[in-house]
């Protein structure tokens, strides 16, 4: 999945995903064309963890969409 698809599936903004990557919290693979490649299984638990941290601050939770 690319960054737009993972954002849509998780409800996490593209900006937040890029922020997590910048901080070293996630490290997606890069395709030959330079695009980020996100595996749903790999990042599902990661985003859930960050969601719990956000909920503690009062932010809205992440909902996985199918």
TALIN-V378246 format. One record per residue. N is the residue number from 1. RES is the residue in one letter. BURIAL is # if it has 9 or more other ideal C-beta (glycine too) atoms within 8 Angstrom, else .. D_LAST is the distance of its C-alpha to the last C-alpha in Angstrom with 1 decimal. Layout:
n res burial d_last
N RES BURIAL D_LAST
N RES BURIAL D_LAST
This chain:
n res burial d_last
1 X . 13.5
2 X # 15.7
3 X # 16.1
4 X . 14.5
5 X # 11.2
6 X # 11.2
7 X # 12.3
8 X . 9.6
9 X # 6.8
10 X # 9.4
11 X # 11.3
12 X # 14.4
13 X . 16.7
14 X . 18.0
15 X . 21.3
16 X . 20.4
17 X # 19.0
18 X # 22.3
19 X . 24.2
20 X # 22.9
21 X # 23.9
22 X . 27.2
23 X . 28.0
24 X . 27.3
25 X . 24.5
26 X . 22.3
27 X . 23.6
28 X # 21.2
29 X . 22.9
30 X . 24.4
31 X . 24.4
32 X . 27.8
33 X . 27.1
34 X . 26.5
35 X . 22.8
36 X # 20.9
37 X # 18.7
38 X # 16.0
39 X . 14.8
40 X # 11.5
41 X . 13.4
42 X . 16.4
43 X # 15.1
44 X # 12.7
45 X . 15.9
46 X # 17.8
47 X # 15.7
48 X # 15.7
49 X . 19.5
50 X # 19.9
51 X # 18.0
52 X . 20.5
53 X . 23.3
54 X # 22.1
55 X # 22.0
56 X . 25.5
57 X . 26.5
58 X . 25.0
59 X . 22.0
60 X . 18.7
61 X . 16.1
62 X # 13.0
63 X . 9.8
64 X . 6.7
65 X . 3.8
66 X . 0.0
